[in-house]
Amino acid sequence: MSEVVLGVHPTVHTAYQAQKATLGVSTTALYNKLDRVETGVSAALVRDSADLAKPVVTALAASHPRWVPGYQIKVLDGNQLSSTAHRLQGLRGTWAAPWPGQALVVLDQQRMLLPAGRLSEDGHAQARSLIPAVLQLVEADQLWSEARTFCTLGLLFGMHRRGAACVVRQHGQLQGAWLGRAKRTGTTRSGPVYAQAIQVRNPATGETRRVRRITIKLKGATRDGETALPILSNVPSGRGTAAQLARVYGKRWSIETAVCEITTTLACEINTWGYPKAALVTFCLALLAYNAVSLIKAALRSAHGRKKINDEVSGDYVSLEIGRTYDGMMIAIPAPNWAFLRELSDRECANGLREFA
């Protein structure tokens, strides 16, 4: 499946044919197995790959500066797997193309790794339904940047109870009581920034919280005709200015770029999959491959500097090079010759990657 995701083989069946003698099972057995991979196993693949890569990136001294000092930055985004073809018998009598599942993806801003996520086999469920599961990932002194979809009272109060902070675009359904008047506090490339305190109340628990409402007056209207961008944050004023937090939200494109890179470069969504578990394990293998490419970029940053790599290295071309080289490399240097890598320490792995870079 990794070879399919990396483009070494165009389909699962061709990958099976290439290893048919080694596998020794039928195609039916293979597809049945893929249809039964539990979502917890798929999520663990991503988590474990990030856990292995994180100390190596640290040893390479290749982490990015924190967007806000004192906080570990996490960026949350949702990805709904694309609608699938009608190959399954149960789908042939409908025009609708089903969504086989969805995932919430978390990006570690400093290391540009995808350390965790939450998966759902219900592709039609609201992303908000996964918020309780996301809160289980939240730790103290983290700052989460989230899209408007995740602007809920449950998330705001849940973050606070865990000692974490958030920067989230305000949803129209979440309102509060104004406290004082809005004051201009700075500017961004998108326009001037205004800040005002509001008080929000959770009717389910009776809790109240004072948060900042940060508004960016946009220089030009968006495609939807909006001229202002309202953002809510519970970051104390002493730990981050309104303009600084506005810029943090503006950098959400980093995870959107990551998801786009996964979608366009890697075969993370096989449109013939109508089975949710098979679709989700494929998507998670693409996230694992993204973490591997991020580790390559970290080694290049360590050897050549952050600016040069950010400007000149494309994840698309790195992945394309892997796909082109893989078959020939595995013939020249068969799999058993790579086993020694498992025994390397994080420092030894970092030194080797830096030397190659």
Buried (B, 14 or more C-beta within 10 A) or exposed (E): BBBBBBBBBEEBBEBBEBEEEEEEEEEEEBBEEBBEBEBEEBBBBBBEBBBBBBBBBBBBEBBBEEBBEEBBBBBBBBBBBBBBEBEEEEBEEEEEBBBBBBBBBBBBBBBBBBBBBBBBBEBEBEBBEBBEEBBEBBEEEBBBBBBBBBBBBBBBBBBBEBEBBBBBBBBEEBEBEEEEEEEEBBEBEBBBBBBBBBEBBBEEEEBEBEBBBBBBBBEEEEEEEEEEBBBBBBBEEEBBBBBBBBBBBBBBEBBBEBBEBBBEBBBBBBBBBBBBBBBBBBBBBBBBBBBBBBBBBBBBBBBEEBEEBEEEBEBBEBBBEBBEEBEEEBEEEEEEEEEEEEEEEBEEBBBBBBEEB
